[in-house]
Amino acid sequence: MSENKDPHVAQPATSVEDVKFVYDFTEGNKDLKDLLGGKGANLAEMANLGLPVPPGFTITTEACKTYLDSGEEPAALRDEVSAHLAALEAAMGKKLGQADNPLLVSVRSGAKFSMPGMMDTVLNIGLSDKSVQGLAKQAGDERFAWDSYRRLIQMFGKTVLGVEGELFEDALDAAKTAKKVAVDTELEAADLKKLVTRFKKIVKTEAGRDFPQDPREQMDLAIHAVFDSWNTDRAKLYRRQERIPGDLGTAVNICSMVFGNLGPDSGTGVAFTRDPASGHQGVYGDYLQNAQGEDVVAGIRNTVPLAELERIDKKSYDQLMQIMETLENHYKDLCDIEFTIERGQLWMLQTRVGKRTAGAAFRIATQLVDQGLIDEAEALQRVTGAQLAQLMFPRFDDQAKVKQVGRGIAASPGAAVGKAVFDSYTAVKWSRSGEKVILVRRETNPDDLDGMIAAEGILTSRGGKTSHAAVVARGMGKTCVCGAEELEVDTKRRRMTVPGGHVVEEGDLISIDGSSGKVYLGEVPVVPSPVVEYFEGRMHAGADDADELVEAVHRIMAFADRKRRLRVRANADNAEDALRARRFGAQGIGLCRTEHMFLGERREYVERLILADTDAEREESLKALLPLQKRDFVELFEAMDGLPVTIRLLDPPLHEFLPDITELSVRVALAESRKDPHENDLRLLQAVHRLHEQNPMLGLRGVRLGLVIPGLFTMQVRAIAEAVAERKNAKGDPRAEIMIPLVGTVQELEIVRDEAEQVIAEVIEQTGVELRLALGTMIELPRAALTAGQIAEAAEFFSFGTNDLTQTVWGFSRDDVEASFFTAYLEKGIFGVSPFETIDRDGVGSLVKSAVEAGRATRPDLKLGVCGEHGGDPESVHFFHEVGLDYVSCSPFRIPVARLEAGRAASSSAGSDHR
């Protein structure tokens, strides 16, 4: 090793022979999450800070990936593990699993990104029929030793050998019933010995083998089980939900055991440096005396608040508070901490940047700015558009008449209403049938993930803010109430009994408030979120009645607006939507779909146009439509005065304006049976048949309509030009842009452009008002993107229609494929996310990028935007920033999200990665 290399810092391998698969906790740091996983990297960081971390070592993600790819562990791994285990034994003065003075270790997963409860942990590796006696003698506590042994068999049986976990739980419940005690801590050593015997019989029966007595075999099998857990169904589902790549693998952490189940002066807990639900500073977390770590997370015993630790063990409490302050200042963020106290000695088992609710994310980001720990650019990386969208969801009406039946811990905010269901399978089944459901459990475990995703909210009768249900719900943005002890949940009989004896059966409506922890019978009405009221101007940041969440959102949005380069416009088709969009911060309209102006009572004018047999009839129909179109545009320009309004000429196939073919056929047949046929219905039916297309989305629509139906587009252009002239005469500042849809070749655009310019010139001459109307096109066909350089010669702007571009690039009909096979594609990993939800960077995105480059090469001042649904998708906004678009356009309610993400895109720094 060269002199300038620090032996305690992980170095990159220079050849296959140099690959190192195991690192001591003293060798890594928090920046090595790709290699050591989040848990291993942060254990190393805490060790570097001199915090009390039990000695141990980490097997890298590279070892996991090799194992998963080949089905075998790397050849060098066993020897490396043996060397590090020997060093650990020397440091501890004990041997793994030896009979008289056993070293015990935990084997825990640790991926780059936190996946709470999704992958496996095994504690107390090294215990056997012989070493349990040595542990009892070593600790001076026979009960503790047998309690640790039964825990090992239970975890190992479920995690490593695939035994159904409920078998162990049922046996434990039976032991408590026989002893007539309520909690496992009341079982004595003799009871636990019997339970160990029972657990070993369960393993033999269910796994077809004896529980292994060789401690090294236990450890090796546990390591392989952790590797394998990366590809369990629940882990894959969680990764899809959180958009975590599937090729990262997990590290494995081997840590010397410290014991929280040694009596009342021992315990285990989870702490947060700030409240993950609200963001408020204070003492937050859960503590459980005489317990091991999994007891807290599993929620099987109700914990006490962390503040109680000050009374129970003030020395450990004061030390923990000091460490929490150190970690928050070091990580400059909310930290989630796991710790164990072994007979008055505090040990740190994990820290990570903690998951938090949307409201907490915004509050904490501004708090850290005020404390000088981060700057505005970093604050923007601590929040997301998805979190902002959550804050815009409605909340329960405080004034409504309600029947409260319980109250638990407010674990993850929101207002959720649905039918009570008591297992994950039912939650998924009912949800797929269109039902809104609340998943009700005593406590959740990782196997409930399907149901948690499907449900509107989660309600448990056990557990606290650090239980599995709470942590996973916060990560997913799901409403959650935990630890509602007064509710008696009976999952086998599928019902819940509430105080007073009322029984909630499966299918009954309930409402849960994740902000207050309250549980209600029936459906509670909702009211708009204060964040929406703020965006609509009905609540002002800084005002006396504005809450701190609104103030935090206001500040973050101000940061984003100062940082962003992308402008944000709205998709709006009428003055009402335009005004709402403007209140939400829209800087113009990026898409006005004129076909929406032809619906309702105006449909008859389009029918007359379609049925016209002569030029005179067609011109009469267009003449009738002209003033209606003009009035719409005048109202739109008034609402968006001073801001650009991009108007798309008629795009969909004409048959969409005609009656349904089946309905019309029945109507005509009935009329004929009565010998009273309606001439107009007959003509309509003939027109429907004439216009019928096998694939109308690729047929007579867009620019093709304008070229085939004389006068259609020129009527629309005239209406726009006359509306602009009228607004100018009224001292307004209309800024119209005319967009020609579905262009595939520059010749199409040139013909329509020439006709449009002639109409505009006529309106200028007629009104005497100078008009300057930009003419551009939508890029929504692959050929348009591939010939963008040519098309730019005739276009002043491009707007990418990514909905149609995605359909035509993939060869998908969105209305058909999303219902037929998208679910299977997502489950099989073909899609990480639907390409209609987030832009496909490799396919559709590459066409957008090349079209931007070709268009600007031809016309450097070419204005570029996007008006598909991707314009409001957080990840897609970052892509559009990267490729150099000028603006994104989205629905009015997505505008704040797009503004925020545009700011985040502009301020993001290399290497920032906050989840």
ZALUMBA-489791 format. One line per 4 residues: number of its first residue (from 1); for each residue x, z, y of C-alpha. Coordinates in steps of 0.05 Angstrom, whole numbers, plus 5000, padded with zeros to 4 digits. Layout:
NUM = X:Z:Y | ...
//
This chain:
1 = 5000:5000:5000 | 5028:4981:5068 | 5045:5035:5117 | 4990:5019:5167
5 = 4934:5027:5116 | 4898:5094:5114 | 4891:5115:5041 | 4825:5149:5059
9 = 4791:5086:5085 | 4763:5033:5038 | 4805:4969:5041 | 4780:4899:5023
13 = 4802:4872:4956 | 4852:4816:4957 | 4842:4792:4886 | 4799:4803:4825
17 = 4850:4853:4798 | 4846:4892:4863 | 4771:4904:4859 | 4757:4978:4863
21 = 4690:5002:4837 | 4694:5077:4851 | 4708:5114:4916 | 4716:5189:4927
25 = 4670:5218:4981 | 4734:5228:5023 | 4750:5153:5022 | 4690:5121:5056
29 = 4651:5124:5121 | 4583:5108:5149 | 4600:5035:5164 | 4610:5018:5090
33 = 4536:5016:5071 | 4543:4947:5040 | 4593:4974:4991 | 4576:5047:4983
37 = 4502:5045:4997 | 4470:5087:5052 | 4474:5153:5014 | 4547:5145:4993
41 = 4569:5121:5061 | 4535:5179:5096 | 4561:5231:5046 | 4631:5204:5062
45 = 4617:5208:5136 | 4594:5280:5131 | 4657:5297:5090 | 4699:5264:5145
49 = 4664:5309:5196 | 4684:5370:5157 | 4613:5388:5137 | 4600:5425:5071
53 = 4589:5368:5022 | 4596:5382:4947 | 4655:5342:4918 | 4637:5276:4885
57 = 4647:5201:4882 | 4609:5136:4891 | 4604:5076:4845 | 4597:5014:4889
61 = 4542:4963:4896 | 4591:4911:4870 | 4592:4947:4803 | 4516:4946:4802
65 = 4513:4872:4817 | 4563:4856:4763 | 4523:4898:4713 | 4457:4865:4732
69 = 4487:4795:4730 | 4522:4803:4663 | 4483:4858:4628 | 4547:4898:4621
73 = 4585:4944:4666 | 4652:4918:4694 | 4709:4927:4645 | 4748:4972:4693
77 = 4689:5017:4712 | 4693:5067:4654 | 4767:5081:4667 | 4756:5089:4742
81 = 4698:5136:4730 | 4741:5176:4681 | 4797:5182:4732 | 4751:5206:4788
85 = 4714:5253:4740 | 4781:5284:4720 | 4799:5294:4793 | 4731:5326:4806
89 = 4740:5372:4746 | 4808:5393:4771 | 4781:5407:4841 | 4723:5448:4813
93 = 4762:5484:4758 | 4709:5464:4707 | 4698:5410:4654 | 4636:5367:4650
97 = 4589:5401:4602 | 4640:5447:4569 | 4609:5504:4531 | 4637:5565:4568
101 = 4645:5541:4641 | 4607:5475:4649 | 4612:5428:4708 | 4544:5396:4721
105 = 4533:5334:4764 | 4475:5296:4794 | 4469:5221:4786 | 4432:5190:4845
109 = 4418:5120:4870 | 4436:5098:4941 | 4422:5028:4966 | 4443:5001:5033
113 = 4373:5011:5060 | 4333:5073:5048 | 4282:5064:4992 | 4251:5133:4986
117 = 4229:5149:4916 | 4237:5078:4891 | 4299:5088:4849 | 4321:5141:4802
121 = 4356:5209:4804 | 4378:5254:4748 | 4401:5326:4762 | 4439:5375:4719
125 = 4477:5323:4677 | 4523:5361:4629 | 4474:5412:4602 | 4465:5416:4527
129 = 4445:5466:4475 | 4515:5496:4480 | 4531:5490:4554 | 4464:5521:4575
133 = 4491:5586:4547 | 4555:5579:4587 | 4515:5564:4650 | 4473:5627:4639
137 = 4536:5669:4632 | 4570:5635:4691 | 4510:5647:4737 | 4490:5714:4707
141 = 4419:5687:4703 | 4390:5664:4637 | 4325:5641:4668 | 4361:5595:4718
145 = 4401:5562:4662 | 4340:5545:4619 | 4301:5523:4680 | 4358:5474:4697
149 = 4360:5449:4625 | 4285:5435:4622 | 4292:5397:4688 | 4348:5354:4660
153 = 4309:5336:4597 | 4247:5320:4639 | 4285:5276:4688 | 4329:5244:4636
157 = 4270:5231:4590 | 4229:5197:4643 | 4285:5161:4681 | 4334:5142:4627
161 = 4293:5139:4563 | 4228:5114:4592 | 4184:5171:4569 | 4117:5177:4605
165 = 4126:5231:4658 | 4057:5260:4650 | 4075:5284:4580 | 4126:5331:4608
169 = 4080:5352:4665 | 4023:5367:4617 | 4070:5409:4574 | 4093:5448:4636
173 = 4021:5459:4657 | 4005:5483:4586 | 4062:5533:4590 | 4037:5560:4656
177 = 3966:5565:4629 | 3990:5603:4567 | 4029:5651:4611 | 3970:5655:4660
181 = 4014:5638:4721 | 4003:5589:4777 | 4073:5563:4791 | 4134:5547:4749
185 = 4177:5600:4782 | 4135:5653:4747 | 4156:5628:4678 | 4209:5672:4646
189 = 4272:5652:4606 | 4236:5658:4540 | 4180:5612:4565 | 4230:5561:4589
193 = 4268:5562:4523 | 4202:5544:4488 | 4190:5490:4540 | 4259:5460:4527
197 = 4242:5456:4453 | 4176:5423:4469 | 4210:5374:4517 | 4261:5354:4464
201 = 4205:5340:4414 | 4171:5296:4466 | 4236:5257:4475 | 4246:5249:4400
205 = 4174:5226:4389 | 4169:5179:4449 | 4240:5152:4454 | 4255:5151:4380
209 = 4321:5188:4389 | 4346:5259:4402 | 4363:5282:4472 | 4438:5267:4478
213 = 4483:5329:4472 | 4547:5293:4494 | 4554:5303:4570 | 4592:5238:4581
217 = 4539:5199:4544 | 4487:5232:4589 | 4526:5210:4651 | 4539:5139:4628
221 = 4466:5128:4608 | 4443:5157:4674 | 4489:5110:4713 | 4461:5050:4675
225 = 4390:5075:4689 | 4404:5077:4763 | 4432:5006:4761 | 4370:4984:4722
229 = 4323:5019:4771 | 4342:4967:4824 | 4299:4917:4787 | 4239:4960:4769
233 = 4171:4933:4791 | 4162:4988:4842 | 4231:4976:4873 | 4217:4901:4877
237 = 4149:4915:4909 | 4179:4962:4960 | 4233:4911:4978 | 4181:4857:4988
241 = 4140:4904:5031 | 4200:4923:5074 | 4234:4854:5070 | 4297:4882:5039
245 = 4340:4828:5004 | 4338:4832:4929 | 4411:4816:4917 | 4443:4878:4949
249 = 4444:4924:4888 | 4449:4999:4891 | 4508:5046:4892 | 4510:5107:4846
253 = 4531:5175:4872 | 4560:5226:4824 | 4558:5294:4858 | 4577:5363:4833
257 = 4514:5404:4826 | 4496:5460:4874 | 4436:5500:4854 | 4376:5519:4895
261 = 4340:5549:4836 | 4384:5610:4828 | 4333:5659:4856 | 4303:5679:4924
265 = 4370:5674:4960 | 4374:5601:4940 | 4330:5541:4957 | 4326:5470:4978
269 = 4298:5432:5037 | 4291:5370:5079 | 4302:5373:5154 | 4293:5325:5212
273 = 4330:5332:5278 | 4265:5311:5312 | 4193:5306:5288 | 4188:5239:5251
277 = 4113:5237:5264 | 4114:5249:5340 | 4186:5245:5362 | 4183:5314:5394
281 = 4246:5356:5392 | 4244:5420:5354 | 4253:5449:5284 | 4219:5403:5234
285 = 4223:5401:5159 | 4205:5436:5094 | 4239:5490:5054 | 4226:5515:4984
289 = 4258:5578:4955 | 4285:5579:4885 | 4277:5504:4875 | 4316:5440:4865
293 = 4312:5381:4912 | 4262:5339:4875 | 4211:5395:4879 | 4206:5385:4954
297 = 4200:5310:4954 | 4152:5308:4895 | 4104:5355:4930 | 4088:5394:4866
301 = 4097:5461:4902 | 4076:5471:4973 | 4134:5485:5018 | 4142:5530:5079
305 = 4160:5503:5147 | 4234:5498:5161 | 4227:5549:5217 | 4212:5601:5163
309 = 4284:5595:5139 | 4307:5634:5200 | 4270:5695:5172 | 4290:5682:5100
313 = 4365:5668:5111 | 4386:5670:5184 | 4459:5655:5170 | 4443:5590:5134
317 = 4390:5573:5185 | 4438:5580:5244 | 4491:5538:5207 | 4439:5485:5191
321 = 4416:5481:5264 | 4488:5471:5286 | 4500:5417:5234 | 4436:5381:5254
325 = 4458:5379:5326 | 4526:5353:5305 | 4495:5298:5262 | 4445:5275:5315
329 = 4499:5270:5368 | 4545:5234:5319 | 4493:5183:5295 | 4458:5182:5362
333 = 4391:5180:5328 | 4340:5221:5290 | 4372:5244:5225 | 4337:5259:5159
337 = 4376:5313:5122 | 4373:5341:5051 | 4406:5408:5038 | 4411:5462:4986
341 = 4427:5536:4994 | 4462:5566:4933 | 4462:5642:4938 | 4470:5640:5013
345 = 4519:5581:5015 | 4494:5520:5052 | 4509:5451:5023 | 4493:5383:5054
349 = 4468:5333:5002 | 4448:5274:5045 | 4437:5249:5115 | 4410:5183:5140
353 = 4378:5155:5202 | 4307:5178:5189 | 4245:5136:5181 | 4194:5151:5235
357 = 4125:5132:5259 | 4115:5079:5312 | 4099:5130:5366 | 4160:5172:5348
361 = 4204:5110:5351 | 4185:5095:5423 | 4189:5167:5446 | 4257:5179:5413
365 = 4287:5115:5441 | 4271:5136:5512 | 4292:5208:5500 | 4360:5185:5476
369 = 4368:5141:5537 | 4353:5201:5581 | 4404:5243:5543 | 4457:5190:5555
373 = 4467:5178:5480 | 4446:5105:5481 | 4434:5051:5534 | 4374:5007:5546
377 = 4399:4951:5502 | 4407:4999:5444 | 4339:5030:5458 | 4308:4962:5446
381 = 4341:4959:5377 | 4309:5026:5359 | 4238:4999:5363 | 4203:4937:5334
385 = 4146:4892:5349 | 4112:4914:5285 | 4114:4986:5310 | 4084:4965:5376
389 = 4028:4928:5339 | 4013:4993:5301 | 4006:5030:5367 | 3954:4980:5389
393 = 3907:4997:5331 | 3843:5035:5349 | 3837:5111:5341 | 3778:5156:5325
397 = 3728:5171:5380 | 3735:5244:5402 | 3663:5244:5426 | 3633:5222:5360
401 = 3590:5268:5317 | 3632:5281:5256 | 3632:5326:5194 | 3702:5353:5184
405 = 3715:5376:5112 | 3788:5390:5112 | 3854:5390:5148 | 3924:5376:5124
409 = 3990:5357:5153 | 3991:5299:5202 | 4043:5259:5164 | 4034:5188:5191
413 = 3987:5172:5249 | 3928:5125:5252 | 3853:5123:5240 | 3835:5102:5170
417 = 3766:5094:5141 | 3751:5073:5070 | 3721:5089:5002 | 3755:5145:4965
421 = 3792:5121:4903 | 3834:5166:4858 | 3885:5120:4825 | 3930:5063:4845
425 = 3898:5012:4799 | 3829:5022:4829 | 3857:5019:4900 | 3888:4951:4886
429 = 3827:4925:4848 | 3777:4945:4902 | 3822:4922:4958 | 3828:4853:4928
433 = 3752:4851:4927 | 3750:4862:5002 | 3736:4937:5001 | 3773:4984:5048
437 = 3798:5045:5009 | 3832:5112:5019 | 3878:5131:4962 | 3866:5205:4945
441 = 3916:5241:4901 | 3942:5312:4889 | 4010:5282:4906 | 4037:5212:4901
445 = 4097:5188:4862 | 4134:5121:4863 | 4086:5093:4811 | 4031:5097:4864
449 = 4065:5046:4910 | 4017:4989:4893 | 3957:5032:4912 | 3991:5058:4975
453 = 4002:4987:4999 | 3931:4966:4984 | 3898:5027:5016 | 3880:5037:5089
457 = 3907:5107:5085 | 3933:5161:5038 | 3906:5232:5029 | 3940:5285:4986
461 = 3923:5357:4972 | 3996:5377:4962 | 4062:5363:4996 | 4087:5364:5068
465 = 4119:5319:5119 | 4177:5306:5072 | 4137:5292:5009 | 4138:5223:4976
469 = 4070:5204:5006 | 4091:5223:5077 | 4159:5189:5076 | 4134:5124:5045
473 = 4072:5121:5089 | 4113:5129:5152 | 4160:5074:5129 | 4101:5027:5117
477 = 4062:5047:5180 | 4004:5073:5137 | 3958:5129:5159 | 3972:5191:5117
481 = 3948:5263:5113 | 3986:5308:5065 | 3979:5379:5039 | 3904:5387:5051
485 = 3903:5448:5005 | 3829:5464:5014 | 3810:5398:4981 | 3806:5402:4905
489 = 3827:5334:4878 | 3806:5319:4807 | 3837:5251:4789 | 3811:5252:4717
493 = 3738:5261:4738 | 3750:5216:4799 | 3724:5263:4852 | 3744:5312:4906
497 = 3710:5378:4921 | 3711:5400:4994 | 3699:5470:5023 | 3627:5489:5016
501 = 3622:5456:4948 | 3606:5385:4970 | 3633:5334:4921 | 3663:5267:4944
505 = 3654:5218:4887 | 3696:5155:4879 | 3667:5102:4925 | 3642:5152:4978
509 = 3665:5136:5049 | 3715:5183:5081 | 3757:5180:5145 | 3827:5209:5155
513 = 3863:5220:5221 | 3938:5216:5211 | 3950:5242:5282 | 3913:5308:5274
517 = 3911:5316:5198 | 3835:5320:5199 | 3792:5294:5142 | 3719:5273:5153
521 = 3660:5254:5110 | 3632:5185:5124 | 3655:5133:5174 | 3680:5158:5242
525 = 3674:5107:5298 | 3738:5083:5332 | 3757:5070:5405 | 3814:5028:5435
529 = 3885:5055:5432 | 3912:5083:5497 | 3969:5032:5490 | 3918:4975:5493
533 = 3885:5009:5552 | 3954:5011:5586 | 3966:4936:5573 | 3896:4920:5599
537 = 3909:4960:5663 | 3860:5016:5648 | 3915:5068:5641 | 3975:5071:5686
541 = 4043:5097:5665 | 4064:5154:5709 | 3992:5174:5725 | 3970:5245:5712
545 = 3925:5224:5654 | 3976:5179:5621 | 4005:5209:5558 | 4079:5209:5542
549 = 4070:5154:5490 | 4043:5106:5542 | 4101:5126:5588 | 4151:5111:5532
553 = 4119:5044:5516 | 4119:5026:5591 | 4193:5041:5596 | 4212:5003:5533
557 = 4171:4943:5556 | 4206:4945:5623 | 4273:4945:5587 | 4250:4885:5546
561 = 4224:4845:5605 | 4290:4856:5642 | 4331:4834:5582 | 4293:4775:5554
565 = 4307:4702:5566 | 4247:4674:5529 | 4183:4670:5569 | 4118:4689:5534
569 = 4054:4648:5541 | 3986:4654:5508 | 3944:4612:5463 | 3878:4613:5502
573 = 3819:4565:5506 | 3776:4597:5560 | 3780:4637:5624 | 3762:4703:5590
577 = 3820:4698:5540 | 3866:4673:5595 | 3851:4733:5639 | 3862:4781:5581
581 = 3927:4747:5565 | 3950:4752:5637 | 3936:4827:5636 | 3978:4832:5573
585 = 4036:4799:5610 | 4028:4725:5592 | 4069:4679:5636 | 4023:4620:5626
589 = 3984:4585:5571 | 4025:4550:5518 | 3965:4522:5480 | 3894:4507:5503
593 = 3857:4476:5445 | 3806:4430:5476 | 3767:4421:5411 | 3741:4492:5420
597 = 3706:4466:5483 | 3665:4418:5442 | 3631:4469:5398 | 3563:4504:5404
601 = 3512:4468:5447 | 3562:4414:5465 | 3568:4391:5394 | 3511:4342:5406
605 = 3554:4303:5456 | 3608:4293:5404 | 3555:4272:5353 | 3531:4220:5403
609 = 3602:4196:5412 | 3612:4189:5337 | 3546:4153:5327 | 3557:4105:5385
613 = 3549:4033:5361 | 3568:3999:5426 | 3620:4008:5481 | 3564:4026:5529
617 = 3538:4082:5484 | 3608:4109:5475 | 3623:4108:5550 | 3557:4143:5564
621 = 3576:4199:5515 | 3644:4206:5547 | 3614:4206:5616 | 3568:4264:5595
625 = 3628:4304:5568 | 3672:4293:5630 | 3640:4344:5678 | 3636:4396:5622
629 = 3710:4389:5607 | 3727:4390:5681 | 3689:4455:5692 | 3726:4488:5634
633 = 3793:4468:5663 | 3775:4491:5733 | 3759:4560:5706 | 3823:4561:5665
637 = 3866:4541:5725 | 3833:4594:5767 | 3848:4648:5715 | 3920:4626:5708
641 = 3933:4607:5780 | 4007:4597:5793 | 4025:4595:5720 | 4034:4536:5673
645 = 3975:4515:5629 | 3990:4469:5571 | 3928:4432:5549 | 3927:4398:5481
649 = 3884:4336:5477 | 3834:4333:5420 | 3868:4345:5353 | 3823:4357:5293
653 = 3787:4304:5252 | 3719:4284:5281 | 3682:4304:5219 | 3693:4377:5238
657 = 3642:4367:5294 | 3589:4340:5245 | 3542:4380:5201 | 3564:4401:5131
661 = 3554:4343:5083 | 3516:4384:5031 | 3470:4416:5082 | 3457:4349:5115
665 = 3444:4314:5048 | 3392:4366:5029 | 3359:4360:5096 | 3354:4284:5090
669 = 3330:4288:5018 | 3274:4337:5036 | 3253:4294:5094 | 3250:4232:5050
673 = 3209:4270:4997 | 3159:4285:5052 | 3162:4211:5073 | 3184:4235:5142
677 = 3257:4214:5148 | 3293:4233:5212 | 3331:4172:5239 | 3385:4214:5272
681 = 3398:4254:5208 | 3405:4189:5169 | 3455:4163:5219 | 3493:4229:5217
685 = 3496:4228:5142 | 3523:4157:5143 | 3575:4178:5195 | 3595:4238:5152
689 = 3606:4192:5093 | 3643:4142:5136 | 3690:4194:5164 | 3701:4230:5098
693 = 3775:4234:5081 | 3810:4259:5018 | 3861:4296:5061 | 3834:4301:5132
697 = 3893:4342:5158 | 3935:4280:5145 | 3883:4230:5167 | 3848:4207:5231
701 = 3866:4263:5279 | 3911:4279:5337 | 3942:4221:5374 | 3910:4174:5324
705 = 3841:4192:5351 | 3864:4174:5421 | 3890:4107:5398 | 3829:4089:5355
709 = 3772:4115:5399 | 3778:4081:5467 | 3768:4127:5526 | 3770:4193:5489
713 = 3839:4217:5513 | 3831:4183:5581 | 3767:4222:5592 | 3804:4287:5577
717 = 3862:4268:5622 | 3814:4251:5678 | 3779:4318:5671 | 3846:4354:5675
721 = 3869:4314:5735 | 3803:4323:5773 | 3804:4398:5758 | 3875:4403:5786
725 = 3855:4365:5848 | 3794:4410:5859 | 3835:4474:5852 | 3887:4447:5900
729 = 3833:4432:5951 | 3811:4504:5942 | 3882:4527:5960 | 3898:4544:5888
733 = 3963:4531:5851 | 3944:4497:5785 | 4002:4478:5740 | 3976:4433:5685
737 = 4015:4404:5628 | 3983:4353:5582 | 4003:4354:5509 | 3992:4297:5460
741 = 3985:4323:5388 | 4010:4298:5320 | 4058:4246:5347 | 4102:4215:5293
745 = 4134:4159:5332 | 4154:4148:5404 | 4110:4086:5408 | 4047:4127:5399
749 = 4068:4173:5455 | 4087:4115:5501 | 4019:4083:5495 | 3980:4147:5509
753 = 4028:4166:5565 | 4019:4098:5599 | 3943:4106:5596 | 3947:4178:5622
757 = 3991:4159:5680 | 3943:4104:5700 | 3884:4154:5700 | 3924:4205:5740
761 = 3942:4151:5791 | 3867:4134:5798 | 3849:4207:5810 | 3904:4213:5863
765 = 3876:4152:5898 | 3804:4176:5893 | 3817:4248:5917 | 3876:4239:5962
769 = 3910:4299:5929 | 3982:4292:5905 | 3985:4310:5831 | 4044:4325:5788
773 = 4023:4333:5715 | 4076:4341:5662 | 4065:4299:5599 | 4093:4322:5532
777 = 4079:4326:5458 | 4074:4372:5399 | 4128:4368:5346 | 4089:4383:5283
781 = 4109:4327:5235 | 4176:4322:5200 | 4185:4251:5227 | 4175:4275:5298
785 = 4228:4328:5289 | 4276:4277:5257 | 4266:4227:5314 | 4262:4279:5370
789 = 4317:4243:5408 | 4275:4181:5414 | 4210:4219:5429 | 4244:4257:5485
793 = 4252:4192:5523 | 4176:4193:5534 | 4164:4268:5536 | 4177:4320:5590
797 = 4167:4377:5541 | 4162:4392:5467 | 4118:4447:5438 | 4132:4460:5365
801 = 4067:4466:5325 | 4097:4506:5269 | 4032:4516:5232 | 4025:4441:5216
805 = 4101:4432:5212 | 4103:4485:5157 | 4046:4451:5120 | 4078:4382:5123
809 = 4149:4405:5108 | 4127:4446:5047 | 4070:4399:5026 | 4022:4457:5029
813 = 3949:4458:5049 | 3947:4528:5078 | 3873:4540:5066 | 3883:4525:4992
817 = 3951:4552:4973 | 3948:4621:5004 | 3889:4638:4959 | 3914:4602:4897
821 = 3988:4615:4884 | 4021:4650:4943 | 4013:4718:4910 | 4049:4694:4848
825 = 4104:4663:4891 | 4114:4728:4928 | 4115:4769:4863 | 4165:4722:4830
829 = 4211:4725:4891 | 4204:4651:4908 | 4181:4674:4976 | 4207:4737:5010
833 = 4149:4729:5058 | 4097:4675:5069 | 4126:4616:5108 | 4062:4616:5149
837 = 4076:4687:5170 | 4150:4683:5187 | 4186:4617:5199 | 4224:4587:5141
841 = 4293:4584:5174 | 4325:4540:5121 | 4272:4486:5119 | 4223:4486:5178
845 = 4274:4523:5221 | 4329:4472:5209 | 4281:4417:5232 | 4264:4456:5295
849 = 4338:4468:5310 | 4357:4395:5300 | 4298:4372:5343 | 4319:4419:5399
853 = 4390:4392:5397 | 4368:4318:5394 | 4314:4326:5447 | 4361:4360:5497
857 = 4416:4309:5483 | 4368:4256:5508 | 4335:4297:5563 | 4376:4358:5585
861 = 4318:4386:5625 | 4269:4381:5567 | 4224:4442:5566 | 4217:4472:5497
865 = 4166:4520:5468 | 4128:4539:5406 | 4053:4548:5399 | 4042:4561:5325
869 = 4026:4630:5298 | 4100:4642:5290 | 4103:4650:5365 | 4079:4722:5357
873 = 4117:4740:5294 | 4176:4787:5308 | 4227:4755:5262 | 4208:4685:5285
877 = 4216:4703:5358 | 4289:4720:5345 | 4299:4652:5313 | 4267:4616:5372
881 = 4313:4655:5419 | 4373:4635:5378 | 4357:4560:5378 | 4346:4559:5453
885 = 4271:4551:5464 | 4245:4566:5534 | 4182:4602:5513 | 4138:4625:5455
889 = 4062:4623:5457 | 4016:4668:5416 | 3947:4700:5415 | 3933:4747:5473
893 = 3939:4811:5432 | 4007:4790:5405 | 4036:4780:5475 | 4065:4850:5482
897 = 4097:4843:5413 | 4128:4777:5432 | 4153:4805:5499 | 4185:4863:5463
901 = 4218:4820:5409 | 4243:4771:5461 | 4277:4829:5496 | 4305:4855:5430
905 = 4331:4785:5413 | 4367:4780:5479 | 4397:4850:5476 | 4415:4853:5402
909 = 4488:4864:5388 | 4527:4841:5328 | 4523:4890:5271 | 4463:4928:5296
913 = 4418:4942:5237 | 4361:4991:5246 | 4304:4997:5196
//
